[in-house]
């Protein structure tokens, strides 16, 4: 059948659609990995520029982006048929910010729709995906898509730009080498008549790199400098090949080639895992590995604008030699009036606890806002410990650098 003939109904999942989705959700969920694999393959065959210039090729090769899409669709559909479940607002917000940082526009949702529904029919069969089933799942898709489109339009309007107009040409002002191997790049607008915007602590920019094969790949990197007009700083860890995963294309290129004076393209800042700068509640900043970069950006702001705010800083790493921005974190903490730093290293080291983070050893303020960033297993363990400590989920804000299920499909920096 021609799925374009399916007519979208009123802006809610009507009972007849909900009944069909509820009945077919187990079948779709059981095959969602196959559906998303076919979807991406057919979409990239028809629109190769999307893989070349927008999507993360490393994530595609590893399958992590496919799993993230599958999780988001299943989560949203499950909520629609059972509104008693928590609304997936966090998931949708994270996706919208990621899309805005890539310059996604409303027109691209039609491309996704057509290829996704073709994949559903190919995997499940036209006899299963009849008009009734197609209409119900079409409604699920457009309810989710329209929600994201509206959010993304709002983000573009808030940034004062037309939809998708987020890319800016910049020039590298400085490159600072951290002992851990992380490089911090500071950039300014390439146009002397314009300045780069400020940002909210915790946000990121997408960095675009034209690779030797002609592809323009985009990656997101946290902003670590003090928010100020005219310049932005971001930290890049070089991702080495490991455990069957290839080396990071963009991070490797930036480390090998980018020097002061060089041109580069970045986007305006986005990201919703940000601190409330008007709040007076205590802060708990928990990070693992390169997940420390949002913490450093937040500390830069606090040191300049709210040094009185009570802050507990918790970080986990292999050892002092691999701890990104270690000296910068310590120096910023000394500029705060009520800051405690707790470090856990897998290797024994002076001034640090040995082993994995154990939050039960700390006194966590019950009214604190908690921000967590790190690798997936670390995030899952910290979320479990926070719940055991009685910290409400509403006070916990999780940023994940790889697509996954620790809160939402989130950004990647490779």
N, C-alpha and C positions, 0 to 999 in steps of 0.2 A: 504494500500500500504506500501511498505518498504521504509521508509524515507531515509535510508542510500543509496538508489539508486539514490537520487537526486545528480546531478553533479554540483559542484560549478563552476561558470562562471568566467569571467574576474574580476579584482579587482575594480569593481565599480557597482553600481546598474543600470543595463541596463534599457532602457525605458520600455521594456515589463514587467520587474519585478516591476519597479516603478508604472506602471499603476495598476498592481494587488494589490500591497501593499496599494496604495492610495484608491482603491476601497474597500479593506477589513479592512483597519485600524479602521474605526468606529466599526465594528463587533468585532475585536480583542480587542480594547480598552474597549468596553462595557463588555467584559468577562474576562479581564486580571486578575482581582482578583481571579476568579474561576480557571483560568489556572494556576496561580502561586501557589495557594493552592494545587491543584492536583500535580503540578510539585514537590514541596517540599515533599509532602507526599510519592509519588512514589520513588523519589530519595533517601530519607532516609530509606524507606523500603528495597530498593536494596543495599544501601551503608550506613548502620547505623553508621559506623565509622565517617562519615562526620558530623553528628549531635553530636556525642559523643565527637569528638576531634577537630573540626574546627569551626562549626557554633555556633552562640550565641543562646543557648536554650531559654533564656528569650525573645529575639526578635522573635524567632519562635513562642513561645506560645502567644505572644501579636499580632502577625501579622505584625509587623513593617518592618521586613526584606522582607516579601512578597510584601508589598506596595512599598518598595524601588526598588525591582527588576522590578515590573510592571512599575514604573515611568521611570526607565532608559531605558527599552525596548521601551516604547511608545515615549519617547523623541528622541531616536536615530532614530527610524523608521520615525517619523514625519520630522526630519531633512533630511533624505535621499530622501523623496519624495518632499521636498520643500527646496532645498539648499539655498534659499534666507534667511531662518531663521538663527539665530546665531548658529555657530558650537558648539556642546556640548563638547568642549574641556575640560572645567573645570570638568564636570561630569565624563568624561572618566579618567582624571588624578586622581581624588579622588578615583575612583574605583580601578585603577591600584595600587596606593599606599596602599590602604587597602588590596588588594590581596597580594601584596608583603610582607606586615607585617604579613600575615597568611601563607606565604610560598606556595601560589598557583602556580601550574605549568601548562604548556600548555596541558598536558594529561587530566587534569580534565575538560577542556572545552568540550571534547567529552562526558563525563558523563552528564554534564549539557545539552548539545544539545539533546542527545537521550531522556532524561527524559522530557525536555521541549516540544519537538515536540510530544512525546506520549501524554502529557497533552493537547496540542492544539487539537489533533485529538479526544481525549476523550471528551473534553468540546464542541467543535464546530461540531464534527461529521465527519466521513470519507467522507460523500457526499459533505460537504462544503470544506474540506481540500483535494482537488483533487491534481493531480500532479502539475498543474500550480500554485496553491496557495502555496503548500508545497515548490516548488522550489523558489518562490519569498521570502517567509519568512525565508527559509533556508539561502538565500543570505544575508538577513538582519542580521541574527544571526552571520554568519561567518565574515561579515564585521566588526561588533562590536567586536566579539571575537578576530579576528586577530589583530585589533587595540590594544586591551588590552594586548594580548600576547606579541606584539612587545614592548609596553611600559614597561611591567613587565620584559621582558628580559633586556631592557635597565637599569632598576632600579637595577636588580641583578648585571649586569656588572659594573655599577657605584659603587656598594658596594663591588665589587671585589670577588663575590661568585658565585657558580653554582646556577642555577635556583632552588629556594625553600630552599636553604641552609642558612637560616636566624636565626635559633635558637641557642642560646648560654646558657651554664650553668653558673650561677653566684652564688655569695655568698653575703648575706646581710651584709653590713658594719655598717649601722646605721638605726634606726627608730626614726623619730622625730614626736611628737604629736602636732598638731596645736590646739589652743583653740576651733576652729570651729568643731572639730571632724575629720578633715582630717589627714591622716597619710602620711608622706613623707618618702619613702624608698630609701636608697642609696645602690647601688650594685656594685660589681667589678667582674671581671672574676674569675671563679672557678679554672682556669688553670693559675698558676703563670707565665707561659711562654708567655701568650697572654694578650692583653689589649682590653677592649671594645673600639669601635670607638668613635670619637666625633660626634657632630650632629649640625644641623642648627636650630637656635631658632625658635620654633613653631612645631618641629617634636615630634613624639611619639614612644613608643615601645609597642609591644604586650607582655603581661605577661601570661604565661601558668601555670595553676594550676591543679593538679590532685585531683579531688573531691572524697568524700567518696564512691560514687557509681562507681568509676573507670574512669569516664569521664575526659578527659583533656579539660578544657574550656579556651578560649583565650579572653582577653580583652585588649583594647588599653588605655594607660595612657600617658598624656603629660609629657615631660621632663621639669623639673623646675630648675635644678641646672645650674651652670655656665658651659658651654661646656669646658670640659677638658678631656685629655686622661686618661683612666684607671678606671673611675667611672661614673655612670649615676644615676640621682635621678628622681623619679617620684612620683606624688601625687595621693592618692586614697581616694575618698569620699565613705564612706559606704552607699550603696543604701538600704534604708529601704523599706519594703512592704508598698504600698500606692495605693489608688484608684483602687483596684483590681489587681494591678501588684505585682508580687512576689518580695521578697528581692533579691538584686544582689548576685548571687552565688559566683563570684570571689571576689568582693569587701568585702563581709562578711568573706570569708575564709582568705583573706589577713589580715584583721583587727583582726580576732580571733587568728590566728596561727603564722603569720610571725614575727620573731624576729631576732636581730643581730646574725650572725653566721649560719643562716639557708640557705639551698640551694634553688634555684629558677631557672626557665627557662624564658628567655626573648628573644626577637628578636632584630635584628639590627634596628636602627632608620629609620623611614619612615615618610612621610607626606609632602604635597606640599603647605600647608598654612604657608609659612615661609617668614621672612623678607629678603629683599635684603640687605645683609650686606655691599655692596659697595655703596648703595644709600645715598644721603645726604638730601633727602626730609623729611619734617616733618612726624611724625607717630601719628596716632590716634588709641589707643588700647581700644576697647569697649568690656566689658564682663558682663555676668550675672551668678551668682551662681558659680558652680565649673568651669565654662568657664573661670575663671580668671587664670587657670593654664598655658595656653599658654602665657598669658600676663606676668606672673611672669618669665617664661623662657626667653622671649624676653628682659625683664628688666634686668635680670641677665647678658645677653650678652651686652646690652647697657652700663650698669654700668662699665663693665670691658674693653670694647673696643671702645665705641662711646658715652661717657657721654655728648658730646656737641650736640647731635642730639635732635632737638626740639620734645617733646613728650607730648601728651595729653592722660591721663589715665582716662577712664570712667568705673565705675563699678556699678552694681545694685544688691541688695540683700534684704533679709527680714529685717535684722538688723545686728549690729556689731557682735553679738554672732554667727551668721551663715555665716559670711563673710569669706570664706577660705583664708588662708595665708594673712590676713589683715595687720598684723604687718610687714611681710616680704615685701609686696607691698609698704607700706609707707616708710620703711627703704631704699629700692632700689630707690624709687623716689627721696629721699634726695641726692643720689649720682649722680644724673643727673643735668646738668647745666641749662637746659631749660625744666623743667617738671612741668606740672600742673595735679593735681588729683581732679577729681569730682566724688563724691560718692552719690548715691541715695539709701535710705532705705525705705522700706514700713512702718517701725516703726520709729517714731520720735527719733532722736539721735543727740547728739552734733557733730558738724563738718561735718554733712552730709545733703544733700537736702532730703526733704520728698516727697515720691510718686514714680512715675515711671520716667525713664530717659526721659528727654525732651531736645533733641539736639538743639532745637531752642534757648535755653537759653545760649548756648555756641558759641564761635567763632571758627568755624572749618576752618583750613587752606585749601584753595581751591586746593593746590597742594599736600595735604597729602596723604599718603598711609594708608588706614583704614583696621584694622583687627578686626573682630568681632567673638566672641564665646559665646555660651550660649544655653538655651533651645529653641525649635522651635518657640514658639509664640514670645519670645523675639527677635529672629533673624528676623522674619518677620516684627515686628514693627520697629526695627532699620533700616532694609533695606528701609522701606517706608520713614522713617525720613531722611535718607541720600539722597534719591532721591529728597525729597522735599527741601533739603538744596542745591541741585545742585551738589552733589558729583558724578562724573561719575562712572558708574558701574565698569569700568575697574580698578578703584583705590580701589575697595572694595573687600576684601578677607574674605570669611565667612567659619568658621569651626563649624561643628555641631556634637555633641556627640551622636546623635541618627539617625538612618536611616530616611530620609525625603527629602523634596523638597526645602530646603533653599539654594540650590546651587548644590547639588548632593547627592546621597546616601552616607552617611559618617559613621565615626566610632562611636563606642559605648563603653562606659566605665561603667560597672555595677559590 
